[in-house]
């Protein structure tokens, strides 16, 4: 089985985040489409993505939205 190509393979919510995960333009397009134009990577989120627990890109979308919502609440 060939390694997932984070630069060009189609990304869905079911795509597993692998050891070869990279923050590519393809990944950024996926997150922007799923999370909105205000999506951005930050160090804490990137560390979460690369953390040892198995996860999917759908899990990552949920986590980013959760963090964004928590950030909004803390700014009130």
Long-range contacts (C-beta under 8 A, 24 or more apart in sequence): 11-57, 12-57, 12-58, 13-56, 13-57, 13-58, 13-61, 14-56, 14-57, 14-58, 15-56, 15-57, 16-54, 16-55, 16-56, 16-57, 17-49, 17-54, 17-55, 17-56, 17-57, 17-59, 17-60, 21-49, 21-50, 23-49, 30-57, 31-60, 31-61, 31-64, 34-61, 35-61, 35-64, 35-65, 35-68, 38-68, 39-64
